């Protein structure tokens, strides 16, 4: 989302980013547990997106995202190569 411009994270306040992440249906996580976006307690209203907002900037670069995409494509290709030809149409979904 950041790489393709759907979510801009620079030069924004944390509260605004949290509102946008909530609107985009990202999940809040606290100490290893997931919280609902509808929770009203103070802890839930502030924070919960630290797992996303504390990511190193290099993980948001085009090259890093492209590398992750290529790994996924390579994995899919290996999965397809391992199946019989008659199974391929069902494996491509």
N, C-alpha and C positions, 0 to 999 in steps of 0.2 A: 504494500500500500504506500509506503514512504517512497520507494524507488520510482513507482509509476505516477507519483504526484497526487494520489487520492487522499493522503493524509500528510499534512505539513506539520512537522514537530518543532522546527527551529523558530525562535523568537516568539514563543507563546508561553503563557503562564501555565503552570501545572494543572490548575483547576480547569482551565479551558480544554487542555488536552484530555483530562479525565472525562469531561462532559462529551467530547467527541468520541472517545473510545467506548463510552457507555452507549452512545447513539449508534455506533457501528457494531454493537453486540459483542465486544470483547469482554472476557470474564475477569472479574476481580479475584485475586488470590491473596490469602493471608496465611502466612506461616504454614504453607503446604496444603491449605484447604481452600476450596472454591466458595465464593460467596455469591449470592443472587444480586443482580443489579437493582432489585427492588428493596433491598435491606435499608432500614432507616437509622440504624444506630450510628454513633459518631465515627467509630472506627471504619465502618464501611463507606461512609460518605467521603472520607479523606484517605486516599491511598488505595492500595489494592492493585494498582497497575505498575508497581515498582518493578515487577519481573519484566515488563516491556520497556519502561522508561529508563531503566538502568543498564540497558544493553549497550555494549561498546558501539561507537559510531561506525567502526569498520564493518560491523555486521549489517549495516544499512546501505552499503555501497552496491553499485550495480554489479560489480564483479563478484561479490560474495553471493548475491541473490542469484546471479547467473550460474555460479558454481553449484549452488544447492539445486537449482532446476536441472542442471546437467546430471547430477547424481540421481535425481528422481527418474529422469528419462533413461539413464543407463540401467537402473534397477528394473524399470518396466520392460526394457528391451531384453534383458536377461530372463525375465519371467516369461516373456513371449517365446523366446528361443527354446525354453525348456519344455514347452507344451507341444502336443501333436497339432498338425495343421487343422484338423477338424475341430479342435478346441479353441482356436484363435478368435473366431468371432465373439465368443462368450467372454474371453479374457480381455478383449479390447475395451470393454465398458468400464 
